Amino acid sequence: MLKHEIFQAVLARRMVAIVRADHPEGALLAAEACIAGGITALEVAFTTPGTLDVIKTLRQRHGAAVLLGAGTVLDPETARLAILAGAQFIISPSVNVDTIRLCQRYQVLAMPGVMTPTEIVTALEAGADLVKIFPAETFGPAYLKALRAPLPQAPLMPTGGVSVDNLAEWFANGALAVGIGSSLTGPAANGDYAAVTARARAFVEKMDAIKAGWA
């Protein structure tokens, strides 16, 4: 899948589930629970032991039906390993220009983490495809609206603090997509993967309702 096709696939879904766990088996179970609930764009965080094996296993199981990315990527070396394992997008908590350039070289999406206008412009000039506003809960949805006043061209993906209850507000204030963490996968910490699936379904239903309002 070429980069522009991956970008369009993210836009079709609008939501990226953040999967992190204390062990690979837990990450796989959480990922499968999200997929069962209808969320099929997943970021596997490198804070999870065996992240590369998790990405490889999910790619083998689901093929092109699931968009897979790697998260918490701090350098181009880690990004390259993730790409070789099957990652189609690379998400970072900060801006690393060399990592962004590597993503462009290999036709995968670069999603660096930013907070300030200066960081957004730096990321875009380096070739970022989406900019991850992180931690988004620090300032809330209104911060996106404030950013888009001087930077209407910036493709923003808030991550942190996104819930079913405020999902519409993030998009109303300028989000192109959102990253969803503990409000989706939190029950996995206690082994309640059925609850993760139920929450994923709730997010999908809410997202469908938001999209219907755009028509």
C-alpha positions in Angstrom: 0.0 0.0 0.0 1.4 3.4 -1.0 1.7 6.2 1.4 -1.3 8.2 0.0 -3.4 5.0 0.2 -2.4 4.6 3.9 -3.3 8.3 4.5 -6.7 7.8 2.9 -7.3 4.6 4.9 -6.6 6.6 8.1 -9.1 9.2 7.0 -11.7 6.5 6.4 -11.3 5.3 9.9 -10.5 8.6 11.7 -9.5 6.7 14.9 -6.2 5.0 15.9 -6.2 2.7 18.9 -3.1 2.8 21.1 -2.1 -0.6 22.2 0.4 -1.0 25.0 0.8 -3.8 27.6 3.3 -5.3 30.0 3.8 -8.4 27.8 3.3 -9.3 24.1 0.4 -11.7 24.8 -1.6 -8.9 26.5 -0.9 -6.5 23.6 -2.2 -9.1 21.1 -5.3 -9.7 23.1 -6.0 -6.0 23.4 -5.4 -5.5 19.7 -7.7 -8.3 18.8 -10.4 -6.9 21.1 -10.2 -3.5 19.4 -10.4 -5.2 16.0 -13.4 -7.3 17.1 -15.1 -4.0 18.1 -14.5 -2.5 14.7 -11.5 -0.3 15.3 -9.0 -1.4 12.6 -6.2 1.1 12.8 -3.8 0.2 15.6 -0.6 1.7 17.0 1.5 -0.8 19.0 3.6 1.2 21.4 7.3 0.4 21.7 6.9 0.5 25.5 5.4 -2.9 25.1 7.9 -5.8 25.3 8.2 -7.7 22.0 6.5 -4.9 20.0 8.0 -6.1 16.7 6.7 -9.6 17.2 3.2 -8.2 18.0 3.2 -6.2 14.8 4.4 -9.2 12.7 1.8 -11.4 14.2 -1.1 -9.0 13.6 0.1 -8.4 10.1 0.1 -12.2 9.4 -3.3 -12.6 11.0 -5.1 -9.7 9.3 -3.2 -8.7 6.2 -4.5 -5.6 4.6 -7.7 -5.5 6.6 -6.0 -3.8 9.5 -3.8 -0.7 9.4 -0.8 -1.2 11.7 1.6 1.3 13.0 4.3 1.6 15.7 4.2 4.1 18.5 6.6 5.7 20.9 9.3 5.6 18.2 12.2 7.8 19.2 14.7 7.3 16.4 15.0 6.2 12.8 16.7 2.9 13.7 13.6 1.9 15.6 11.3 3.2 12.9 13.1 1.1 10.2 12.8 -2.1 12.3 9.0 -1.4 12.7 8.6 -0.8 9.0 10.3 -4.1 8.3 8.0 -5.8 10.7 5.0 -4.5 8.8 4.2 -1.0 10.3 2.5 1.4 7.9 2.8 4.4 10.0 5.2 5.7 12.7 4.0 7.6 15.7 6.4 9.5 18.0 5.9 11.5 21.2 8.2 14.2 19.9 9.7 15.6 16.6 12.7 13.7 15.3 13.6 15.0 11.8 15.6 12.0 10.9 12.8 9.7 11.7 10.4 11.7 9.6 12.8 11.6 6.7 13.2 7.8 7.0 9.4 7.4 6.8 9.2 9.5 3.7 12.0 7.4 2.2 10.0 4.2 2.7 6.6 5.5 1.9 5.0 5.2 5.4 3.2 7.9 7.3 5.1 10.0 9.8 3.1 11.2 12.8 5.4 13.0 15.2 4.2 14.4 18.5 3.9 18.1 18.9 2.4 20.7 21.2 3.4 24.2 20.1 3.0 26.1 16.8 6.8 26.0 16.4 6.9 22.2 16.7 4.0 21.8 14.3 5.8 23.9 11.6 9.1 22.1 12.2 7.4 18.8 11.8 5.5 19.8 8.6 8.7 21.3 7.0 10.4 18.0 7.7 7.7 16.1 5.9 5.2 14.9 8.6 1.9 13.6 7.3 -0.1 14.1 10.5 0.9 15.9 13.6 0.0 14.2 16.9 -1.1 16.8 19.4 0.2 15.3 22.7 -0.7 15.3 25.5 -4.0 16.7 24.1 -5.8 16.5 27.4 -3.5 19.2 28.8 -5.4 22.0 27.0 -8.5 20.2 25.6 -10.4 20.4 22.3 -10.4 24.2 22.3 -6.6 24.2 21.9 -7.1 22.6 18.4 -9.3 25.5 17.3 -6.7 28.0 18.6 -3.9 26.2 16.6 -5.9 26.1 13.4 -6.4 29.9 13.4 -2.8 30.5 12.3 -2.2 27.0 10.9 -5.3 25.9 9.1 -3.3 23.6 6.8 -2.0 21.5 9.8 -3.4 17.9 9.9 -4.0 17.5 13.6 -4.4 14.2 15.5 -5.0 14.8 19.2 -3.9 12.0 21.4 -4.6 11.8 25.1 -7.9 12.5 26.8 -10.1 11.4 23.8 -13.3 9.6 25.0 -16.6 8.6 23.5 -18.2 11.6 25.3 -15.9 14.2 23.8 -15.1 12.6 20.5 -17.4 15.0 18.5 -15.9 18.0 20.2 -12.4 17.1 19.1 -13.6 16.9 15.5 -15.7 20.0 15.7 -12.5 21.9 16.8 -10.4 20.7 13.9 -9.1 17.1 14.5 -8.4 15.2 11.3 -8.1 11.9 13.3 -7.7 11.0 16.9 -5.5 8.6 18.9 -7.4 6.7 21.6 -5.6 5.2 24.6 -6.8 4.2 28.1 -10.5 5.3 27.5 -10.6 2.4 25.0 -8.0 -0.2 26.2 -8.0 0.5 29.9 -10.0 -2.7 30.9 -7.3 -4.8 29.3 -5.0 -4.1 32.3 -7.4 -6.2 34.3 -7.8 -8.9 31.6 -11.3 -7.7 30.6 -11.0 -7.8 26.9 -14.7 -8.1 26.3 -15.0 -4.6 27.8 -12.4 -3.3 25.3 -14.5 -4.7 22.5 -17.6 -3.1 23.9 -15.8 0.3 24.2 -14.5 -0.1 20.6 -18.0 -0.6 19.4 -19.2 2.5 21.2 -16.4 4.5 19.6 -17.3 3.2 16.2 -21.0 4.0 16.7 -20.2 7.5 17.8 -17.8 8.0 14.9 -20.4 6.8 12.4 -22.8 9.4 13.9 -20.3 12.2 13.6 -19.5 11.2 9.9 -23.3 11.2 9.2 -23.4 14.8 10.3 -20.7 15.7 7.7 -22.8 14.4 4.8 
